[in-house]
């Protein structure tokens, strides 16, 4: 990526592409978060409570990691 010089306007295409990529990461993280919450709250017969809660926690932690990555990578 090219760094713009002082007084030069950045190319809007790069800004929009970076924003789309960031929003895609956040959208995916929200999907994993929704899956984790949904698994814990809406699927009581999925597995034993301990396994269900561990899977839900892993999904939520993965979602948090993706959101942090999206912020740091941008």
PDB file of N, H, CA, C and O in Angstrom:
ATOM      1  N   UNK A   1       0.840  -1.175   0.000  1.00  0.00           N
ATOM      2  CA  UNK A   1       0.000   0.000   0.000  1.00  0.00           C
ATOM      3  C   UNK A   1       0.886   1.240   0.000  1.00  0.00           C
ATOM      4  O   UNK A   1       1.871   1.306   0.736  1.00  0.00           O
ATOM      5  N   UNK A   2       0.541   2.199  -0.809  1.00  0.00           N
ATOM      6  H   UNK A   2      -0.259   2.145  -1.407  1.00  0.00           H
ATOM      7  CA  UNK A   2       1.321   3.421  -0.946  1.00  0.00           C
ATOM      8  C   UNK A   2       0.896   4.431   0.118  1.00  0.00           C
ATOM      9  O   UNK A   2      -0.294   4.675   0.316  1.00  0.00           O
ATOM     10  N   UNK A   3       1.871   5.006   0.793  1.00  0.00           N
ATOM     11  H   UNK A   3       2.838   4.808   0.633  1.00  0.00           H
ATOM     12  CA  UNK A   3       1.591   6.052   1.773  1.00  0.00           C
ATOM     13  C   UNK A   3       1.548   7.376   1.033  1.00  0.00           C
ATOM     14  O   UNK A   3       2.460   7.697   0.272  1.00  0.00           O
ATOM     15  N   UNK A   4       0.482   8.151   1.257  1.00  0.00           N
ATOM     16  H   UNK A   4      -0.259   7.890   1.876  1.00  0.00           H
ATOM     17  CA  UNK A   4       0.351   9.415   0.536  1.00  0.00           C
ATOM     18  C   UNK A   4       1.312  10.453   1.104  1.00  0.00           C
ATOM     19  O   UNK A   4       1.653  10.430   2.287  1.00  0.00           O
ATOM     20  N   UNK A   5       1.730  11.345   0.249  1.00  0.00           N
ATOM     21  H   UNK A   5       1.453  11.364  -0.711  1.00  0.00           H
ATOM     22  CA  UNK A   5       2.643  12.411   0.655  1.00  0.00           C
ATOM     23  C   UNK A   5       1.865  13.491   1.395  1.00  0.00           C
ATOM     24  O   UNK A   5       0.638  13.558   1.323  1.00  0.00           O
ATOM     25  N   UNK A   6       2.599  14.324   2.098  1.00  0.00           N
ATOM     26  H   UNK A   6       3.596  14.269   2.156  1.00  0.00           H
ATOM     27  CA  UNK A   6       1.998  15.408   2.852  1.00  0.00           C
ATOM     28  C   UNK A   6       1.268  16.352   1.902  1.00  0.00           C
ATOM     29  O   UNK A   6       1.840  16.817   0.917  1.00  0.00           O
ATOM     30  N   UNK A   7       0.017  16.628   2.202  1.00  0.00           N
ATOM     31  H   UNK A   7      -0.448  16.250   3.003  1.00  0.00           H
ATOM     32  CA  UNK A   7      -0.769  17.520   1.378  1.00  0.00           C
ATOM     33  C   UNK A   7      -1.458  16.840   0.210  1.00  0.00           C
ATOM     34  O   UNK A   7      -2.171  17.490  -0.555  1.00  0.00           O
ATOM     35  N   UNK A   8      -1.254  15.548   0.066  1.00  0.00           N
ATOM     36  H   UNK A   8      -0.675  15.020   0.687  1.00  0.00           H
ATOM     37  CA  UNK A   8      -1.850  14.804  -1.039  1.00  0.00           C
ATOM     38  C   UNK A   8      -3.028  13.986  -0.505  1.00  0.00           C
ATOM     39  O   UNK A   8      -2.902  13.304   0.512  1.00  0.00           O
ATOM     40  N   UNK A   9      -4.152  14.054  -1.179  1.00  0.00           N
ATOM     41  H   UNK A   9      -4.254  14.608  -2.005  1.00  0.00           H
ATOM     42  CA  UNK A   9      -5.334  13.311  -0.735  1.00  0.00           C
ATOM     43  C   UNK A   9      -5.143  11.819  -1.018  1.00  0.00           C
ATOM     44  O   UNK A   9      -4.674  11.453  -2.096  1.00  0.00           O
ATOM     45  N   UNK A  10      -5.497  10.963  -0.071  1.00  0.00           N
ATOM     46  H   UNK A  10      -5.877  11.261   0.805  1.00  0.00           H
ATOM     47  CA  UNK A  10      -5.369   9.521  -0.315  1.00  0.00           C
ATOM     48  C   UNK A  10      -6.392   9.055  -1.356  1.00  0.00           C
ATOM     49  O   UNK A  10      -7.452   9.658  -1.522  1.00  0.00           O
ATOM     50  N   UNK A  11      -6.056   8.001  -2.030  1.00  0.00           N
ATOM     51  H   UNK A  11      -5.195   7.511  -1.895  1.00  0.00           H
ATOM     52  CA  UNK A  11      -6.953   7.443  -3.040  1.00  0.00           C
ATOM     53  C   UNK A  11      -8.165   6.831  -2.340  1.00  0.00           C
ATOM     54  O   UNK A  11      -8.013   5.943  -1.501  1.00  0.00           O
ATOM     55  N   UNK A  12      -9.339   7.290  -2.673  1.00  0.00           N
ATOM     56  H   UNK A  12      -9.463   8.011  -3.355  1.00  0.00           H
ATOM     57  CA  UNK A  12     -10.550   6.837  -1.994  1.00  0.00           C
ATOM     58  C   UNK A  12     -10.813   5.355  -2.222  1.00  0.00           C
ATOM     59  O   UNK A  12     -11.467   4.720  -1.396  1.00  0.00           O
ATOM     60  N   UNK A  13     -10.321   4.787  -3.320  1.00  0.00           N
ATOM     61  H   UNK A  13      -9.789   5.304  -3.991  1.00  0.00           H
ATOM     62  CA  UNK A  13     -10.552   3.366  -3.587  1.00  0.00           C
ATOM     63  C   UNK A  13      -9.888   2.489  -2.538  1.00  0.00           C
ATOM     64  O   UNK A  13     -10.457   1.481  -2.120  1.00  0.00           O
ATOM     65  N   UNK A  14      -8.682   2.868  -2.109  1.00  0.00           N
ATOM     66  H   UNK A  14      -8.220   3.687  -2.449  1.00  0.00           H
ATOM     67  CA  UNK A  14      -8.001   2.100  -1.063  1.00  0.00           C
ATOM     68  C   UNK A  14      -8.741   2.221   0.261  1.00  0.00           C
ATOM     69  O   UNK A  14      -8.877   1.246   1.000  1.00  0.00           O
ATOM     70  N   UNK A  15      -9.216   3.422   0.551  1.00  0.00           N
ATOM     71  H   UNK A  15      -9.105   4.214  -0.049  1.00  0.00           H
ATOM     72  CA  UNK A  15      -9.959   3.616   1.799  1.00  0.00           C
ATOM     73  C   UNK A  15     -11.231   2.786   1.810  1.00  0.00           C
ATOM     74  O   UNK A  15     -11.559   2.162   2.819  1.00  0.00           O
ATOM     75  N   UNK A  16     -11.946   2.775   0.698  1.00  0.00           N
ATOM     76  H   UNK A  16     -11.680   3.282  -0.122  1.00  0.00           H
ATOM     77  CA  UNK A  16     -13.184   2.000   0.629  1.00  0.00           C
ATOM     78  C   UNK A  16     -12.911   0.499   0.659  1.00  0.00           C
ATOM     79  O   UNK A  16     -13.670  -0.252   1.272  1.00  0.00           O
ATOM     80  N   UNK A  17     -11.850   0.058   0.015  1.00  0.00           N
ATOM     81  H   UNK A  17     -11.233   0.669  -0.482  1.00  0.00           H
ATOM     82  CA  UNK A  17     -11.504  -1.364   0.037  1.00  0.00           C
ATOM     83  C   UNK A  17     -11.118  -1.804   1.449  1.00  0.00           C
ATOM     84  O   UNK A  17     -11.506  -2.886   1.889  1.00  0.00           O
ATOM     85  N   UNK A  18     -10.359  -0.976   2.156  1.00  0.00           N
ATOM     86  H   UNK A  18     -10.044  -0.097   1.798  1.00  0.00           H
ATOM     87  CA  UNK A  18      -9.998  -1.302   3.536  1.00  0.00           C
ATOM     88  C   UNK A  18     -11.227  -1.345   4.433  1.00  0.00           C
ATOM     89  O   UNK A  18     -11.327  -2.198   5.315  1.00  0.00           O
ATOM     90  N   UNK A  19     -12.154  -0.434   4.211  1.00  0.00           N
ATOM     91  H   UNK A  19     -12.072   0.259   3.495  1.00  0.00           H
ATOM     92  CA  UNK A  19     -13.372  -0.425   5.022  1.00  0.00           C
ATOM     93  C   UNK A  19     -14.221  -1.667   4.749  1.00  0.00           C
ATOM     94  O   UNK A  19     -14.778  -2.253   5.677  1.00  0.00           O
ATOM     95  N   UNK A  20     -14.323  -2.071   3.484  1.00  0.00           N
ATOM     96  H   UNK A  20     -13.870  -1.595   2.729  1.00  0.00           H
ATOM     97  CA  UNK A  20     -15.085  -3.282   3.157  1.00  0.00           C
ATOM     98  C   UNK A  20     -14.465  -4.511   3.803  1.00  0.00           C
ATOM     99  O   UNK A  20     -15.180  -5.377   4.307  1.00  0.00           O
ATOM    100  N   UNK A  21     -13.140  -4.592   3.791  1.00  0.00           N
ATOM    101  H   UNK A  21     -12.560  -3.888   3.381  1.00  0.00           H
ATOM    102  CA  UNK A  21     -12.459  -5.728   4.409  1.00  0.00           C
ATOM    103  C   UNK A  21     -12.692  -5.740   5.913  1.00  0.00           C
ATOM    104  O   UNK A  21     -12.973  -6.790   6.489  1.00  0.00           O
ATOM    105  N   UNK A  22     -12.577  -4.580   6.551  1.00  0.00           N
ATOM    106  H   UNK A  22     -12.348  -3.727   6.083  1.00  0.00           H
ATOM    107  CA  UNK A  22     -12.829  -4.481   7.987  1.00  0.00           C
ATOM    108  C   UNK A  22     -14.254  -4.910   8.317  1.00  0.00           C
ATOM    109  O   UNK A  22     -14.474  -5.672   9.258  1.00  0.00           O
ATOM    110  N   UNK A  23     -15.209  -4.428   7.551  1.00  0.00           N
ATOM    111  H   UNK A  23     -15.031  -3.810   6.786  1.00  0.00           H
ATOM    112  CA  UNK A  23     -16.606  -4.780   7.813  1.00  0.00           C
ATOM    113  C   UNK A  23     -16.869  -6.263   7.579  1.00  0.00           C
ATOM    114  O   UNK A  23     -17.705  -6.854   8.262  1.00  0.00           O
ATOM    115  N   UNK A  24     -16.178  -6.866   6.636  1.00  0.00           N
ATOM    116  H   UNK A  24     -15.498  -6.386   6.081  1.00  0.00           H
ATOM    117  CA  UNK A  24     -16.337  -8.308   6.415  1.00  0.00           C
ATOM    118  C   UNK A  24     -15.829  -9.098   7.614  1.00  0.00           C
ATOM    119  O   UNK A  24     -16.464 -10.070   8.024  1.00  0.00           O
ATOM    120  N   UNK A  25     -14.693  -8.694   8.186  1.00  0.00           N
ATOM    121  H   UNK A  25     -14.177  -7.904   7.853  1.00  0.00           H
ATOM    122  CA  UNK A  25     -14.175  -9.373   9.381  1.00  0.00           C
ATOM    123  C   UNK A  25     -15.144  -9.214  10.551  1.00  0.00           C
ATOM    124  O   UNK A  25     -15.416 -10.176  11.269  1.00  0.00           O
ATOM    125  N   UNK A  26     -15.663  -8.007  10.741  1.00  0.00           N
ATOM    126  H   UNK A  26     -15.442  -7.225  10.158  1.00  0.00           H
ATOM    127  CA  UNK A  26     -16.591  -7.758  11.847  1.00  0.00           C
ATOM    128  C   UNK A  26     -17.886  -8.530  11.637  1.00  0.00           C
ATOM    129  O   UNK A  26     -18.440  -9.079  12.590  1.00  0.00           O
ATOM    130  N   UNK A  27     -18.372  -8.577  10.408  1.00  0.00           N
ATOM    131  H   UNK A  27     -17.922  -8.131   9.634  1.00  0.00           H
ATOM    132  CA  UNK A  27     -19.597  -9.324  10.113  1.00  0.00           C
ATOM    133  C   UNK A  27     -19.409 -10.809  10.404  1.00  0.00           C
ATOM    134  O   UNK A  27     -20.306 -11.447  10.954  1.00  0.00           O
ATOM    135  N   UNK A  28     -18.267 -11.360  10.047  1.00  0.00           N
ATOM    136  H   UNK A  28     -17.538 -10.841   9.600  1.00  0.00           H
ATOM    137  CA  UNK A  28     -17.981 -12.763  10.322  1.00  0.00           C
ATOM    138  C   UNK A  28     -17.867 -13.009  11.821  1.00  0.00           C
ATOM    139  O   UNK A  28     -18.353 -14.022  12.324  1.00  0.00           O
ATOM    140  N   UNK A  29     -17.224 -12.083  12.537  1.00  0.00           N
ATOM    141  H   UNK A  29     -16.829 -11.261  12.128  1.00  0.00           H
ATOM    142  CA  UNK A  29     -17.112 -12.215  13.990  1.00  0.00           C
ATOM    143  C   UNK A  29     -18.485 -12.180  14.648  1.00  0.00           C
ATOM    144  O   UNK A  29     -18.742 -12.937  15.584  1.00  0.00           O
ATOM    145  N   UNK A  30     -19.365 -11.315  14.174  1.00  0.00           N
ATOM    146  H   UNK A  30     -19.156 -10.699  13.414  1.00  0.00           H
ATOM    147  CA  UNK A  30     -20.724 -11.266  14.726  1.00  0.00           C
ATOM    148  C   UNK A  30     -21.486 -12.555  14.446  1.00  0.00           C
ATOM    149  O   UNK A  30     -22.294 -12.989  15.266  1.00  0.00           O
ATOM    150  N   UNK A  31     -21.236 -13.164  13.302  1.00  0.00           N
ATOM    151  H   UNK A  31     -20.579 -12.811  12.636  1.00  0.00           H
ATOM    152  CA  UNK A  31     -21.864 -14.449  12.997  1.00  0.00           C
ATOM    153  C   UNK A  31     -21.420 -15.540  13.955  1.00  0.00           C
ATOM    154  O   UNK A  31     -22.243 -16.324  14.429  1.00  0.00           O
ATOM    155  N   UNK A  32     -20.115 -15.597  14.246  1.00  0.00           N
ATOM    156  H   UNK A  32     -19.447 -14.961  13.861  1.00  0.00           H
ATOM    157  CA  UNK A  32     -19.622 -16.586  15.209  1.00  0.00           C
ATOM    158  C   UNK A  32     -20.148 -16.304  16.612  1.00  0.00           C
ATOM    159  O   UNK A  32     -20.461 -17.231  17.358  1.00  0.00           O
ATOM    160  N   UNK A  33     -20.247 -15.028  16.971  1.00  0.00           N
ATOM    161  H   UNK A  33     -19.993 -14.274  16.365  1.00  0.00           H
ATOM    162  CA  UNK A  33     -20.791 -14.674  18.279  1.00  0.00           C
ATOM    163  C   UNK A  33     -22.255 -15.092  18.385  1.00  0.00           C
ATOM    164  O   UNK A  33     -22.675 -15.632  19.408  1.00  0.00           O
ATOM    165  N   UNK A  34     -23.025 -14.847  17.337  1.00  0.00           N
ATOM    166  H   UNK A  34     -22.683 -14.409  16.505  1.00  0.00           H
ATOM    167  CA  UNK A  34     -24.426 -15.263  17.329  1.00  0.00           C
ATOM    168  C   UNK A  34     -24.550 -16.779  17.397  1.00  0.00           C
ATOM    169  O   UNK A  34     -25.455 -17.300  18.048  1.00  0.00           O
ATOM    170  N   UNK A  35     -23.651 -17.485  16.730  1.00  0.00           N
ATOM    171  H   UNK A  35     -22.916 -17.062  16.200  1.00  0.00           H
ATOM    172  CA  UNK A  35     -23.673 -18.952  16.790  1.00  0.00           C
ATOM    173  C   UNK A  35     -23.377 -19.439  18.200  1.00  0.00           C
ATOM    174  O   UNK A  35     -24.009 -20.384  18.671  1.00  0.00           O
ATOM    175  N   UNK A  36     -22.430 -18.810  18.876  1.00  0.00           N
ATOM    176  H   UNK A  36     -21.917 -18.042  18.493  1.00  0.00           H
ATOM    177  CA  UNK A  36     -22.103 -19.206  20.241  1.00  0.00           C
ATOM    178  C   UNK A  36     -23.242 -18.954  21.206  1.00  0.00           C
ATOM    179  O   UNK A  36     -23.569 -19.813  22.025  1.00  0.00           O
ATOM    180  N   UNK A  37     -23.846 -17.784  21.115  1.00  0.00           N
ATOM    181  H   UNK A  37     -23.581 -17.086  20.450  1.00  0.00           H
ATOM    182  CA  UNK A  37     -24.979 -17.468  21.994  1.00  0.00           C
ATOM    183  C   UNK A  37     -26.172 -18.351  21.660  1.00  0.00           C
ATOM    184  O   UNK A  37     -26.850 -18.849  22.558  1.00  0.00           O
ATOM    185  N   UNK A  38     -26.430 -18.545  20.374  1.00  0.00           N
ATOM    186  H   UNK A  38     -25.879 -18.140  19.644  1.00  0.00           H
ATOM    187  CA  UNK A  38     -27.545 -19.398  19.969  1.00  0.00           C
ATOM    188  C   UNK A  38     -27.364 -20.833  20.403  1.00  0.00           C
ATOM    189  O   UNK A  38     -28.323 -21.481  20.823  1.00  0.00           O
ATOM    190  N   UNK A  39     -26.158 -21.338  20.309  1.00  0.00           N
ATOM    191  H   UNK A  39     -25.379 -20.812  19.968  1.00  0.00           H
ATOM    192  CA  UNK A  39     -25.889 -22.706  20.745  1.00  0.00           C
ATOM    193  C   UNK A  39     -26.153 -22.855  22.232  1.00  0.00           C
ATOM    194  O   UNK A  39     -26.740 -23.847  22.666  1.00  0.00           O
ATOM    195  N   UNK A  40     -25.728 -21.885  23.006  1.00  0.00           N
ATOM    196  H   UNK A  40     -25.251 -21.080  22.654  1.00  0.00           H
ATOM    197  CA  UNK A  40     -25.906 -21.974  24.454  1.00  0.00           C
ATOM    198  C   UNK A  40     -27.367 -21.798  24.865  1.00  0.00           C
ATOM    199  O   UNK A  40     -27.843 -22.487  25.768  1.00  0.00           O
ATOM    200  N   UNK A  41     -28.069 -20.897  24.220  1.00  0.00           N
ATOM    201  H   UNK A  41     -27.682 -20.338  23.486  1.00  0.00           H
ATOM    202  CA  UNK A  41     -29.415 -20.557  24.668  1.00  0.00           C
ATOM    203  C   UNK A  41     -30.530 -21.331  23.969  1.00  0.00           C
ATOM    204  O   UNK A  41     -31.579 -21.575  24.565  1.00  0.00           O
ATOM    205  N   UNK A  42     -30.316 -21.715  22.724  1.00  0.00           N
ATOM    206  H   UNK A  42     -29.464 -21.516  22.240  1.00  0.00           H
ATOM    207  CA  UNK A  42     -31.419 -22.271  21.939  1.00  0.00           C
ATOM    208  C   UNK A  42     -31.300 -23.755  21.638  1.00  0.00           C
ATOM    209  O   UNK A  42     -32.203 -24.327  21.027  1.00  0.00           O
ATOM    210  N   UNK A  43     -30.219 -24.390  22.046  1.00  0.00           N
ATOM    211  H   UNK A  43     -29.486 -23.925  22.542  1.00  0.00           H
ATOM    212  CA  UNK A  43     -30.046 -25.815  21.747  1.00  0.00           C
ATOM    213  C   UNK A  43     -29.767 -26.601  23.030  1.00  0.00           C
ATOM    214  O   UNK A  43     -28.664 -27.117  23.210  1.00  0.00           O
ATOM    215  N   UNK A  44     -30.747 -26.695  23.912  1.00  0.00           N
ATOM    216  H   UNK A  44     -31.644 -26.277  23.766  1.00  0.00           H
ATOM    217  CA  UNK A  44     -30.493 -27.381  25.182  1.00  0.00           C
ATOM    218  C   UNK A  44     -30.262 -28.881  25.023  1.00  0.00           C
ATOM    219  O   UNK A  44     -29.634 -29.495  25.886  1.00  0.00           O
ATOM    220  N   UNK A  45     -30.745 -29.477  23.958  1.00  0.00           N
ATOM    221  H   UNK A  45     -31.255 -28.979  23.257  1.00  0.00           H
ATOM    222  CA  UNK A  45     -30.593 -30.918  23.758  1.00  0.00           C
ATOM    223  C   UNK A  45     -29.444 -31.261  22.811  1.00  0.00           C
ATOM    224  O   UNK A  45     -29.343 -32.402  22.359  1.00  0.00           O
ATOM    225  N   UNK A  46     -28.585 -30.303  22.508  1.00  0.00           N
ATOM    226  H   UNK A  46     -28.667 -29.376  22.876  1.00  0.00           H
ATOM    227  CA  UNK A  46     -27.494 -30.540  21.559  1.00  0.00           C
ATOM    228  C   UNK A  46     -26.494 -31.549  22.103  1.00  0.00           C
ATOM    229  O   UNK A  46     -26.131 -32.499  21.408  1.00  0.00           O
ATOM    230  N   UNK A  47     -26.056 -31.357  23.310  1.00  0.00           N
ATOM    231  H   UNK A  47     -26.350 -30.586  23.874  1.00  0.00           H
ATOM    232  CA  UNK A  47     -25.086 -32.254  23.949  1.00  0.00           C
ATOM    233  C   UNK A  47     -25.215 -32.065  25.454  1.00  0.00           C
ATOM    234  O   UNK A  47     -26.128 -31.393  25.933  1.00  0.00           O
ATOM    235  N   UNK A  48     -24.305 -32.658  26.175  1.00  0.00           N
ATOM    236  H   UNK A  48     -23.564 -33.204  25.786  1.00  0.00           H
ATOM    237  CA  UNK A  48     -24.331 -32.435  27.619  1.00  0.00           C
ATOM    238  C   UNK A  48     -24.075 -30.953  27.887  1.00  0.00           C
ATOM    239  O   UNK A  48     -23.417 -30.286  27.089  1.00  0.00           O
ATOM    240  N   UNK A  49     -24.587 -30.437  28.998  1.00  0.00           N
ATOM    241  H   UNK A  49     -25.121 -30.980  29.646  1.00  0.00           H
ATOM    242  CA  UNK A  49     -24.425 -28.998  29.259  1.00  0.00           C
ATOM    243  C   UNK A  49     -22.972 -28.528  29.269  1.00  0.00           C
ATOM    244  O   UNK A  49     -22.681 -27.423  28.810  1.00  0.00           O
ATOM    245  N   UNK A  50     -22.070 -29.338  29.777  1.00  0.00           N
ATOM    246  H   UNK A  50     -22.307 -30.236  30.149  1.00  0.00           H
ATOM    247  CA  UNK A  50     -20.664 -28.933  29.821  1.00  0.00           C
ATOM    248  C   UNK A  50     -20.083 -28.792  28.416  1.00  0.00           C
ATOM    249  O   UNK A  50     -19.407 -27.807  28.120  1.00  0.00           O
ATOM    250  N   UNK A  51     -20.342 -29.758  27.564  1.00  0.00           N
ATOM    251  H   UNK A  51     -20.892 -30.558  27.806  1.00  0.00           H
ATOM    252  CA  UNK A  51     -19.822 -29.703  26.187  1.00  0.00           C
ATOM    253  C   UNK A  51     -20.451 -28.543  25.430  1.00  0.00           C
ATOM    254  O   UNK A  51     -19.761 -27.834  24.697  1.00  0.00           O
ATOM    255  N   UNK A  52     -21.754 -28.343  25.599  1.00  0.00           N
ATOM    256  H   UNK A  52     -22.314 -28.919  26.194  1.00  0.00           H
ATOM    257  CA  UNK A  52     -22.448 -27.241  24.927  1.00  0.00           C
ATOM    258  C   UNK A  52     -21.870 -25.894  25.359  1.00  0.00           C
ATOM    259  O   UNK A  52     -21.649 -25.018  24.523  1.00  0.00           O
ATOM    260  N   UNK A  53     -21.627 -25.727  26.651  1.00  0.00           N
ATOM    261  H   UNK A  53     -21.807 -26.438  27.330  1.00  0.00           H
ATOM    262  CA  UNK A  53     -21.084 -24.458  27.133  1.00  0.00           C
ATOM    263  C   UNK A  53     -19.642 -24.244  26.676  1.00  0.00           C
ATOM    264  O   UNK A  53     -19.247 -23.116  26.381  1.00  0.00           O
ATOM    265  N   UNK A  54     -18.865 -25.304  26.617  1.00  0.00           N
ATOM    266  H   UNK A  54     -19.186 -26.220  26.856  1.00  0.00           H
ATOM    267  CA  UNK A  54     -17.488 -25.176  26.127  1.00  0.00           C
ATOM    268  C   UNK A  54     -17.478 -24.782  24.654  1.00  0.00           C
ATOM    269  O   UNK A  54     -16.711 -23.909  24.249  1.00  0.00           O
ATOM    270  N   UNK A  55     -18.332 -25.427  23.846  1.00  0.00           N
ATOM    271  H   UNK A  55     -18.955 -26.137  24.175  1.00  0.00           H
ATOM    272  CA  UNK A  55     -18.402 -25.065  22.422  1.00  0.00           C
ATOM    273  C   UNK A  55     -18.878 -23.630  22.235  1.00  0.00           C
ATOM    274  O   UNK A  55     -18.348 -22.901  21.396  1.00  0.00           O
ATOM    275  N   UNK A  56     -19.875 -23.225  23.015  1.00  0.00           N
ATOM    276  H   UNK A  56     -20.306 -23.818  23.696  1.00  0.00           H
ATOM    277  CA  UNK A  56     -20.372 -21.853  22.921  1.00  0.00           C
ATOM    278  C   UNK A  56     -19.288 -20.860  23.330  1.00  0.00           C
ATOM    279  O   UNK A  56     -19.128 -19.816  22.698  1.00  0.00           O
ATOM    280  N   UNK A  57     -18.553 -21.183  24.378  1.00  0.00           N
ATOM    281  H   UNK A  57     -18.683 -22.031  24.891  1.00  0.00           H
ATOM    282  CA  UNK A  57     -17.471 -20.304  24.823  1.00  0.00           C
ATOM    283  C   UNK A  57     -16.374 -20.207  23.768  1.00  0.00           C
ATOM    284  O   UNK A  57     -15.853 -19.120  23.518  1.00  0.00           O
ATOM    285  N   UNK A  58     -16.020 -21.323  23.150  1.00  0.00           N
ATOM    286  H   UNK A  58     -16.443 -22.206  23.353  1.00  0.00           H
ATOM    287  CA  UNK A  58     -14.998 -21.300  22.102  1.00  0.00           C
ATOM    288  C   UNK A  58     -15.440 -20.453  20.911  1.00  0.00           C
ATOM    289  O   UNK A  58     -14.644 -19.699  20.351  1.00  0.00           O
ATOM    290  N   UNK A  59     -16.705 -20.576  20.526  1.00  0.00           N
ATOM    291  H   UNK A  59     -17.352 -21.188  20.981  1.00  0.00           H
ATOM    292  CA  UNK A  59     -17.211 -19.758  19.420  1.00  0.00           C
ATOM    293  C   UNK A  59     -17.154 -18.273  19.767  1.00  0.00           C
ATOM    294  O   UNK A  59     -16.770 -17.451  18.935  1.00  0.00           O
ATOM    295  N   UNK A  60     -17.536 -17.934  20.987  1.00  0.00           N
ATOM    296  H   UNK A  60     -17.849 -18.602  21.663  1.00  0.00           H
ATOM    297  CA  UNK A  60     -17.518 -16.527  21.396  1.00  0.00           C
ATOM    298  C   UNK A  60     -16.090 -15.993  21.499  1.00  0.00           C
ATOM    299  O   UNK A  60     -15.825 -14.855  21.112  1.00  0.00           O
ATOM    300  N   UNK A  61     -15.179 -16.801  22.015  1.00  0.00           N
ATOM    301  H   UNK A  61     -15.394 -17.725  22.330  1.00  0.00           H
ATOM    302  CA  UNK A  61     -13.779 -16.371  22.083  1.00  0.00           C
ATOM    303  C   UNK A  61     -13.176 -16.208  20.690  1.00  0.00           C
ATOM    304  O   UNK A  61     -12.400 -15.283  20.451  1.00  0.00           O
ATOM    305  N   UNK A  62     -13.530 -17.100  19.779  1.00  0.00           N
ATOM    306  H   UNK A  62     -14.161 -17.851  19.973  1.00  0.00           H
ATOM    307  CA  UNK A  62     -13.059 -16.986  18.401  1.00  0.00           C
ATOM    308  C   UNK A  62     -13.594 -15.706  17.761  1.00  0.00           C
ATOM    309  O   UNK A  62     -12.875 -15.027  17.028  1.00  0.00           O
ATOM    310  N   UNK A  63     -14.856 -15.381  18.039  1.00  0.00           N
ATOM    311  H   UNK A  63     -15.440 -15.933  18.634  1.00  0.00           H
ATOM    312  CA  UNK A  63     -15.441 -14.145  17.518  1.00  0.00           C
ATOM    313  C   UNK A  63     -14.702 -12.928  18.062  1.00  0.00           C
ATOM    314  O   UNK A  63     -14.428 -11.985  17.319  1.00  0.00           O
ATOM    315  N   UNK A  64     -14.382 -12.941  19.342  1.00  0.00           N
ATOM    316  H   UNK A  64     -14.604 -13.706  19.946  1.00  0.00           H
ATOM    317  CA  UNK A  64     -13.624 -11.836  19.921  1.00  0.00           C
ATOM    318  C   UNK A  64     -12.243 -11.707  19.305  1.00  0.00           C
ATOM    319  O   UNK A  64     -11.767 -10.599  19.056  1.00  0.00           O
ATOM    320  N   UNK A  65     -11.602 -12.839  19.058  1.00  0.00           N
ATOM    321  H   UNK A  65     -11.989 -13.739  19.260  1.00  0.00           H
ATOM    322  CA  UNK A  65     -10.294 -12.821  18.413  1.00  0.00           C
ATOM    323  C   UNK A  65     -10.356 -12.262  17.004  1.00  0.00           C
ATOM    324  O   UNK A  65      -9.467 -11.522  16.584  1.00  0.00           O
ATOM    325  N   UNK A  66     -11.402 -12.615  16.277  1.00  0.00           N
ATOM    326  H   UNK A  66     -12.124 -13.216  16.618  1.00  0.00           H
ATOM    327  CA  UNK A  66     -11.555 -12.082  14.921  1.00  0.00           C
ATOM    328  C   UNK A  66     -11.779 -10.576  14.944  1.00  0.00           C
ATOM    329  O   UNK A  66     -11.243  -9.856  14.102  1.00  0.00           O
ATOM    330  N   UNK A  67     -12.567 -10.097  15.901  1.00  0.00           N
ATOM    331  H   UNK A  67     -13.002 -10.682  16.585  1.00  0.00           H
ATOM    332  CA  UNK A  67     -12.811  -8.656  15.996  1.00  0.00           C
ATOM    333  C   UNK A  67     -11.527  -7.910  16.345  1.00  0.00           C
ATOM    334  O   UNK A  67     -11.254  -6.845  15.791  1.00  0.00           O
ATOM    335  N   UNK A  68     -10.743  -8.464  17.258  1.00  0.00           N
ATOM    336  H   UNK A  68     -10.965  -9.329  17.708  1.00  0.00           H
ATOM    337  CA  UNK A  68      -9.469  -7.835  17.614  1.00  0.00           C
ATOM    338  C   UNK A  68      -8.523  -7.834  16.414  1.00  0.00           C
ATOM    339  O   UNK A  68      -7.832  -6.846  16.163  1.00  0.00           O
ATOM    340  N   UNK A  69      -8.494  -8.938  15.677  1.00  0.00           N
ATOM    341  H   UNK A  69      -9.055  -9.740  15.881  1.00  0.00           H
ATOM    342  CA  UNK A  69      -7.649  -9.002  14.483  1.00  0.00           C
ATOM    343  C   UNK A  69      -8.085  -7.953  13.457  1.00  0.00           C
ATOM    344  O   UNK A  69      -7.245  -7.306  12.832  1.00  0.00           O
ATOM    345  N   UNK A  70      -9.398  -7.788  13.286  1.00  0.00           N
ATOM    346  H   UNK A  70     -10.081  -8.314  13.794  1.00  0.00           H
ATOM    347  CA  UNK A  70      -9.891  -6.807  12.317  1.00  0.00           C
ATOM    348  C   UNK A  70      -9.449  -5.400  12.693  1.00  0.00           C
ATOM    349  O   UNK A  70      -9.098  -4.599  11.826  1.00  0.00           O
ATOM    350  N   UNK A  71      -9.466  -5.105  13.978  1.00  0.00           N
ATOM    351  H   UNK A  71      -9.752  -5.756  14.682  1.00  0.00           H
ATOM    352  CA  UNK A  71      -9.067  -3.771  14.423  1.00  0.00           C
ATOM    353  C   UNK A  71      -7.557  -3.579  14.262  1.00  0.00           C
ATOM    354  O   UNK A  71      -7.107  -2.527  13.807  1.00  0.00           O
ATOM    355  N   UNK A  72      -6.784  -4.589  14.632  1.00  0.00           N
ATOM    356  H   UNK A  72      -7.150  -5.444  15.001  1.00  0.00           H
ATOM    357  CA  UNK A  72      -5.315  -4.470  14.574  1.00  0.00           C
ATOM    358  C   UNK A  72      -4.781  -4.519  13.144  1.00  0.00           C
ATOM    359  O   UNK A  72      -3.789  -3.860  12.834  1.00  0.00           O
ATOM    360  N   UNK A  73      -5.421  -5.283  12.280  1.00  0.00           N
ATOM    361  H   UNK A  73      -6.227  -5.818  12.532  1.00  0.00           H
ATOM    362  CA  UNK A  73      -4.936  -5.417  10.908  1.00  0.00           C
ATOM    363  C   UNK A  73      -5.266  -4.190  10.070  1.00  0.00           C
ATOM    364  O   UNK A  73      -4.600  -3.928   9.069  1.00  0.00           O
ATOM    365  N   UNK A  74      -6.269  -3.449  10.459  1.00  0.00           N
ATOM    366  H   UNK A  74      -6.811  -3.662  11.272  1.00  0.00           H
ATOM    367  CA  UNK A  74      -6.691  -2.285   9.686  1.00  0.00           C
ATOM    368  C   UNK A  74      -5.808  -1.158   9.922  1.00  0.00           C
ATOM    369  O   UNK A  74      -6.009  -0.086   9.353  1.00  0.00           O
TER     370      UNK A  74
END
